[in-house]
Amino acid sequence: MSAARSTPKVVVVMPAYNAGRTLRLTYEELPKDTVNLVILVDDGSTDATLDVARQLGLEIFVHNRNYGYGRRARRSPRACPGGNFSPTDS
């Protein structure tokens, strides 16, 4: 008897600041067969980041001003549903 393998589902939390020019490309590179939710944590962007995120249908959390990378990184786990979060950085 073999157990059917299921594809794990992943929530991607993307911290962003002024990522309007690169957000669409980054989103398009995500493996859609595995990722079932993408959440953008915007850190007070002043460019088109939020417009692009809305066009892509992302769930969005917004800081009303730029708090810096550390605050974005700390906010990301709170934006993620469920109990498991594994931070990565490029």
Steps between C-alpha positions, in 0.01 A plus 500: 500500500642837404391832636415764245749783505352844523673815393571721800339840495707803577421855607755749368541818703686765302641798691525790254606862474473677164488169315261616228747428218590149616189371679322358195809311383562361850136391527507334157801292605314340793403133449122535469443125547641527854429856614138559596525849654730798456501776761681827441624693805552851363727731697366838395587477132471822301504338155249269326558203733145501640341548156691201361418289807128577457516415128655164592231436762744475789393531861659822627616629838615863494722702731409867471867598489835337436619320813789318333589140429493384863141607554390340170672178603337501845155577353515219245440209742196680643355535150532126436198283582573177685776424742798424277727771363844462352672828420736522206693785350649545157 
